[in-house]
Amino acid sequence: MRAILAFLLPLAACGGGLDTDLEGVYLLDDWTANPAGCNAEGPSRLANENDKALFVEIADFLGVKFVNAVTCTDVAECKAKAAEDTLFLGGFAFEGGNDKDGWKGRSSFASGNNTTCSGSVVDFVMTGDGTKLRIESRRTDASGFTPNASSGFCEADDAVKAAQGQPCTELEVITATFAADL
């Protein structure tokens, strides 16, 4: 639940005037992963993934709008999911940006015991031109920080602070080509 709140609370600061020409369904061209660092893309993992498509749409959570990108198996499933009145948390939520400079988002997570916490921060950027789309996810791990003094829990915000200045630990890149309108 704390991880969901860490994702949703920053959205409360966003304005409602988001607009993008990137909305639609895209077929994945590739999905690479480098679990050893962020200096270069890793090998393709697309063949091992069930999801071969994604959709991009403006989503709304309690009146707060953001750009959401959600993976799915194919064009038909993407269209069906996009038509649902459901907030999909498993994808990418972009709180700010624009089509010209890219859309940016972040998720963070923290867990631990009464004395030591660990967690991770994932920063993602989506760029595209309406035909091609690219999403880069850069993960930074954080460890050895203490539970929040006020709450006594390992907090996602503290993971963000602990990750500052740490090297990027994993890079994932999704590239896709526009396939259909929503």
Secondary structure, DSSP 4 states (H G I P E B T S, - for coil): -HHHHHHHHHHTTS-S----S--EEEEEEEEEEETT-SSS---B-GGG-S--EEEEEEEEETTEEEEEEEEESSHHHHHHHHHSS----SSEEE-EEETTTEEEEEEEEEEE-SS-EEEEEEEEEEEE-SSEEEEEEEEEEEEEEPPPTTTSS--HHHHHHHHTTSPP-EEEEEEEEEEE--
